[in-house]
Structure formats: structure tokens, C-alpha cells
Amino acid sequence: MAKIIIGKNLQQKLRELTKNRTAVIITDDNMEKIYLEKFFPLSDASLVYSIPPGEQSKNRKMKEKIEDFMLEHKVPKNSVIIALGGGVVTDLAGFVASTYKRGISYINVPTTLLGMVDASIGGKTGIDTEHGKNLIGAIWQPEAILMDMDFLATLPEDEISNGMAEAIKTAVIGDRKFFDFLERADVKNKDDLTKIIKKCSELKSKIVKKDLRDKGIRNLLNFGHTIGHAIEKCSNYKLKHGYCVSIGMAVESQLARNMELLNETEFERIINLLKKYNLPTKLPKMDIKCLLDSIKNDKKMENNEIKMILIKKIGKPRSVKLSLQLIKKVLE
């Protein structure tokens, strides 16, 4: 598992980690303009590849372009990729690292709350296709994850909400006391925000260590994502990932309530916490067939049933197999 470092002014730490190695910084155009010169004046040995921001860049063609760039510059096997950005950048850069010359090191430097509480942790990398999100990728652990709190100072409120969806997911599946804390926390308070990031890092790392290859308990992290990824794909990635996961958690909690797994009080607490952080809880008008077709391509689909994480109580998840017909009813 990667070493996770949370703090401020981590430029010197990054220099130490990349010393005597060629560093390939993969970032997006927004991050390059705002942060690159300030945070990463690493050395003459550094190369930079910047991609257009947004989920549309997380595809086969972009991966190929980055690989060709690295090959043209004769980047050696002992080099290190630095993924500077949000979840799109860390997913894509990590996938490049997993396959370039059959695998090289990479360091995640998440610049968003979503990246810090979830996307940069655990080594899941991948790209999207026309058939769905993250259907092609690899599990490739980063060498280190540097979470510099200075990045969050410039994040707009909707990006804080976007990240809080994954923080809420982590609490719902794994820690009732953390859920209680989120009910009273204030993300405008730096201490509260730091506590949220640290707790999410601890909880997710604990789960991943038990199941590095995603064969068992790690499936718990998929709560909200079966429906959420389908919404994301069917919106043509116009809706933010965290927003889609929030709706996914609401729909999947409704499904658990319908099946009498989850009681009304617990259901309302989950919905109210999502609303507290300005997250959506209602499925927007959307083609149900598109959603179901996307779910059919989900990695957890087996024998016309899908393995889904439902909640019995806050902090008590359960893996169940459901038919598409049952999911169709709750979507409608």
C-alpha cells in the first residue's frame, strides 16, 4: 500500500521522492495554469503532459497519446509518473504507469477533495469506453499519495460537495461514529475538513489492505456506484461523479428500504446527510433503458443478476444479488 502524506507545502517531500529519477507530470490544462509552476519546479529532468479537463479525456486515445509522448522522450523504466489532478488524472496516469514498459512507479498528488478522500487511494486505475465507466483498467498501487491541503483553498463549493459524496459513502459502509461526525461537521472549517480526509484515508486503506485485488470485502466501496456509474454514463458524463454517486446512494438506499433491509429512520438520516452537503438525491429524467444497459455491462454482473451493496444499518452494509427487473422497478 502507498504511503499517504497529508499536510501543507509538500513540494520538498515530492522532490525527495523523485530525486535522481525522470519525473513525468501528467496533469490537466486547468491544473497546469494554476499549480504547475508554483508547486512543481522539480528539475530539468521533468516532463509535462497536460490533458483537456473532464471525463472525456479518460479514454484509450488519450492513454495512447501519453504513452507515445513518453516513448518519444525515451522515458526509462526507473522513471516516475506524477499524477497531478483530480480523479480523471489519477485514474488515467495510474493506468499508463501500470502498462508503460510493463509497469513503472507513480505518485498521486490529488488536487480535489474527491481525489483525496477516494480516487487517489487503493490503486484502481482505468479508462471509460462507450460501453461504460472504468471498464478497462488495472489495479496498480501508487508509490505514495501526497495530499496537500493548500489545493483545497481554491476549490469551488460544488467541488467540495462532489468530494463529500465519497466521504459519506465511506461513513455509511464502514463507520457509524464517522457518520455522526459528518452530521455535525462544517467543511468550511479547516480542522473538520482535515479530519474528514484523514478518516476516509484510514478507512479506505484498511479495506484495500484486506482485499488488494478486489475479490471480496473491497466490493463494499461500490455502494452507490452501480446506479451512480450508470447515471454518469447516460448523462454523457455531464453530471459530476460525486453527484451521480449521491443519487446512486439514495436510489440504492430506497431499494434497501423497499426490501425491508433498511428502516425509515436510517434511510432518512442518509438522505438528510446528502442534502446537508448540497448533494442531489432524486434521479433526473433519464432513459431507463440506457441505465439498465449500462448496468448490464457492470463488472459485478453475473448470470443476469448484479451484486450490489445495500445498507442494513448505517455502518452495516450487505452484499446481495439482485435481478434487473427489481432494479428497473425502483428506477421507474
C-alpha positions in Angstrom: 0.0 0.0 0.0 1.1 3.5 -0.7 2.4 5.9 1.9 -0.2 8.6 2.5 1.2 12.0 3.5 -1.3 14.8 4.4 -0.1 18.3 5.1 0.8 21.6 3.5 3.8 22.8 1.4 4.7 19.2 0.3 6.8 20.3 -2.6 10.1 19.4 -0.8 8.7 16.0 0.0 7.9 15.4 -3.6 11.4 16.4 -4.6 12.8 13.9 -2.2 10.6 11.1 -3.6 11.6 11.8 -7.2 15.3 12.5 -6.6 17.6 11.1 -9.4 14.6 9.9 -11.5 13.0 11.3 -14.6 9.6 12.6 -13.5 6.7 12.7 -15.9 4.0 15.0 -14.7 0.5 14.2 -16.0 -2.0 16.9 -15.3 -4.9 18.8 -17.0 -4.9 22.2 -18.6 -6.6 23.9 -15.6 -4.1 22.5 -13.1 -1.1 23.3 -15.3 -2.2 27.0 -15.4 -2.8 27.3 -11.6 -0.4 25.0 -9.9 2.4 23.6 -12.0 5.0 26.3 -11.7 4.1 27.1 -8.1 4.1 23.5 -6.8 6.4 21.5 -9.1 9.5 23.3 -10.3 11.2 19.8 -9.9 14.1 19.7 -12.3 15.3 19.8 -15.8 14.6 16.0 -15.9 10.9 16.6 -15.6 8.5 16.2 -18.5 4.9 17.5 -18.5 1.9 16.2 -20.4 -1.3 18.1 -20.0 -4.8 16.8 -21.0 -8.1 18.6 -21.5 -10.0 18.7 -18.2 -13.0 16.4 -17.7 -14.1 12.8 -18.0 -14.0 12.9 -21.8 -10.2 12.7 -21.6 -10.2 9.4 -19.8 -10.1 7.2 -22.9 -8.0 4.8 -25.0 -6.8 7.5 -27.4 -5.5 9.8 -24.6 -3.7 6.9 -22.9 -2.0 6.1 -26.3 -1.0 9.8 -26.7 0.6 9.9 -23.3 2.4 6.6 -24.0 3.7 7.8 -27.3 4.9 11.0 -25.7 6.9 9.1 -23.1 8.3 6.7 -25.7 9.3 9.6 -28.0 11.2 11.1 -25.0 12.8 7.8 -24.2 11.5 7.8 -20.6 13.3 5.0 -18.8 11.9 2.1 -16.8 13.1 3.6 -13.5 11.2 6.9 -14.0 8.2 8.0 -12.0 4.8 9.4 -13.1 3.3 12.2 -11.0 -0.4 12.4 -11.3 -1.3 16.0 -10.5 -5.1 16.5 -10.6 -8.5 15.0 -9.7 -9.9 11.5 -10.3 -9.7 11.7 -14.1 -5.9 12.4 -14.0 -5.1 9.9 -11.2 -7.1 7.1 -13.0 -5.6 7.8 -16.4 -2.0 8.4 -15.2 -2.1 5.3 -12.9 -3.2 3.1 -15.9 -0.4 4.5 -18.0 2.0 3.6 -15.2 0.7 0.1 -14.9 1.4 -0.7 -18.6 4.3 1.5 -19.7 7.3 -0.8 -20.1 5.2 -3.4 -18.2 4.9 -1.2 -15.1 6.6 1.9 -13.6 6.2 3.8 -10.4 3.7 6.6 -9.9 2.8 9.2 -7.2 -0.6 10.6 -6.8 -0.9 14.3 -6.0 -4.7 14.8 -5.8 -5.9 18.4 -6.1 -9.6 17.9 -5.4 -11.5 16.7 -2.3 -12.9 13.8 -4.3 -9.3 12.7 -5.2 -8.2 13.0 -1.6 -11.0 11.1 0.1 -11.3 8.3 -2.6 -10.0 8.4 -6.2 -6.2 8.5 -5.4 -6.3 5.7 -2.8 -6.3 2.0 -3.5 -4.6 1.6 -6.8 -7.7 1.3 -9.0 -6.9 2.8 -12.4 -8.8 2.9 -15.6 -10.5 4.5 -18.6 -14.0 4.8 -19.9 -15.5 3.4 -23.1 -18.7 4.0 -25.0 -20.0 0.9 -23.0 -19.4 2.3 -19.6 -17.2 3.8 -16.9 -13.9 2.3 -15.8 -14.5 -0.9 -17.7 -10.8 -1.2 -18.8 -8.0 -0.7 -16.3 -5.7 -2.2 -13.8 -5.0 -2.3 -10.1 -1.6 -0.7 -9.7 -0.7 0.7 -6.4 1.0 4.2 -6.3 4.3 4.6 -4.6 3.0 7.5 -2.5 0.0 9.8 -2.2 0.7 13.4 -1.3 -2.4 15.3 -0.1 -1.5 19.0 0.1 -4.3 20.9 1.8 -3.3 24.1 0.1 -5.0 22.8 -3.1 -8.4 22.9 -1.4 -8.3 26.6 -0.8 -9.2 27.3 -4.4 -11.9 24.7 -4.8 -15.4 25.9 -5.6 -18.3 24.8 -3.3 -19.7 22.4 -5.9 -16.3 20.5 -5.9 -16.4 20.3 -2.1 -19.9 18.7 -2.4 -18.6 16.4 -5.1 -16.0 15.1 -2.8 -18.3 14.8 0.2 -20.4 12.2 -1.6 -17.5 9.7 -1.4 -16.8 10.7 2.2 -20.5 10.0 3.1 -20.3 6.7 1.2 -17.2 5.7 3.3 -19.1 6.5 6.5 -22.3 4.7 5.6 -20.5 1.5 4.7 -17.9 1.5 7.5 -18.1 3.8 10.5 -21.3 4.9 12.3 -19.3 7.3 14.5 -17.8 8.9 11.4 -21.3 9.3 10.0 -22.3 11.0 13.3 -19.3 13.4 12.9 -20.3 14.2 9.3 -23.8 15.2 10.5 -22.3 18.0 12.7 -19.1 18.8 10.7 -18.5 22.0 8.8 -16.4 21.7 5.6 -15.6 25.4 5.8 -13.7 24.6 9.0 -10.2 23.5 8.0 -9.8 21.2 11.0 -13.1 19.4 10.2 -12.1 19.1 6.6 -8.7 17.6 7.5 -10.3 15.1 9.9 -12.6 14.0 7.1 -9.7 13.4 4.7 -7.7 11.6 7.3 -10.6 9.4 8.3 -11.5 8.5 4.7 -7.9 7.7 4.0 -7.7 5.4 7.1 -11.0 3.6 6.4 -10.4 3.0 2.7 -6.8 1.9 3.2 -7.9 -0.6 5.8 -10.4 -2.1 3.4 -8.0 -2.2 0.5 -5.2 -3.8 2.5 -7.6 -6.7 3.2 -8.5 -7.1 -0.5 -5.9 -5.7 -2.8 -7.3 -7.4 -5.9 -10.9 -6.5 -5.4 -12.2 -10.0 -4.9 -14.2 -9.7 -1.7 -14.6 -7.0 1.0 -13.4 -4.2 -1.2 -16.8 -4.5 -3.0 -18.2 -2.6 -0.1 -16.7 0.5 -1.6 -19.1 0.2 -4.6 -22.1 1.4 -2.5 -23.9 4.0 -4.7 -21.7 3.2 -7.7 -23.8 0.6 -9.5 -26.5 3.1 -10.1 -24.2 6.1 -10.0 -21.9 4.9 -12.8 -24.9 4.2 -15.0 -26.3 7.7 -14.4 -22.8 9.2 -15.1 -22.6 7.3 -18.4 -26.2 8.1 -19.5 -25.7 11.8 -18.8 -22.7 11.6 -21.2 -20.5 12.5 -18.2 -22.2 15.9 -17.8 -23.1 15.2 -14.2 -20.2 15.2 -11.6 -19.1 11.8 -10.4 -19.9 12.6 -6.7 -23.4 13.9 -7.7 -24.1 10.6 -9.5 -22.9 8.6 -6.6 -25.1 10.6 -4.3 -28.1 9.8 -6.4 -26.9 6.2 -6.6 -26.7 6.0 -2.8 -30.2 7.5 -2.5 -31.7 5.0 -5.0 -29.9 2.0 -3.5 -31.0 3.0 0.0 -34.6 3.3 -1.3 -34.1 -0.2 -2.8 -33.0 -1.5 0.7 -35.9 0.2 2.3 -38.3 -1.4 -0.2 -36.8 -4.8 0.7 -37.3 -4.0 4.4 -33.5 -4.2 5.0 -33.2 -0.6 6.0 -35.6 1.1 8.3 -37.2 4.5 7.7 -35.2 6.4 10.4 -31.8 5.2 9.0 -33.0 5.9 5.4 -33.9 9.5 6.3 -30.6 10.0 8.0 -28.7 9.0 4.9 -30.9 11.2 2.7 -30.6 14.2 5.1 -26.8 14.0 5.2 -26.6 14.0 1.5 -28.8 17.1 1.4 -26.7 18.8 4.1 -23.8 18.8 1.7 -25.9 20.1 -1.2 -25.9 16.7 -3.0 -28.8 15.5 -5.2 -31.0 12.6 -4.0 -33.5 12.3 -6.9 -33.0 10.5 -10.2 -33.1 13.1 -13.0 -35.3 12.5 -16.1 -33.3 9.8 -17.9 -33.7 7.0 -20.3 -34.3 3.9 -18.1 -33.2 1.6 -20.9 -29.9 3.4 -21.1 -29.4 3.0 -17.4 -30.2 -0.7 -17.5 -28.0 -1.3 -20.5 -25.1 0.3 -18.6 -25.8 -1.8 -15.5 -25.7 -4.9 -17.7 -22.1 -4.1 -18.6 -21.1 -3.5 -15.0 -18.2 -5.6 -13.8 -20.4 -7.1 -11.0 -22.9 -8.5 -13.4 -23.2 -12.3 -13.3 -25.9 -14.7 -14.7 -28.4 -11.8 -15.3 -28.0 -10.7 -11.7 -25.9 -7.9 -10.3 -24.0 -8.0 -7.0 -25.0 -4.8 -5.2 -24.1 -3.3 -1.8 -27.2 -2.4 0.2 -27.3 -1.0 3.7 -29.0 -2.7 6.7 -28.0 0.0 9.2 -25.5 2.9 8.9 -22.1 1.2 9.2 -23.6 -2.2 8.4 -23.5 -3.0 4.6 -24.6 -6.2 3.0 -23.8 -7.7 -0.4 -26.9 -9.0 -2.3 -27.6 -10.3 -5.8 -30.5 -8.6 -7.5 -32.3 -9.1 -10.8 -32.5 -6.3 -13.3 -36.3 -6.4 -13.0 -36.1 -5.4 -9.4 -33.7 -2.5 -10.2 -36.0 -1.4 -13.0 -38.9 -1.0 -10.6 -37.0 1.3 -8.3 -35.6 3.3 -11.1 -39.1 3.8 -12.5 
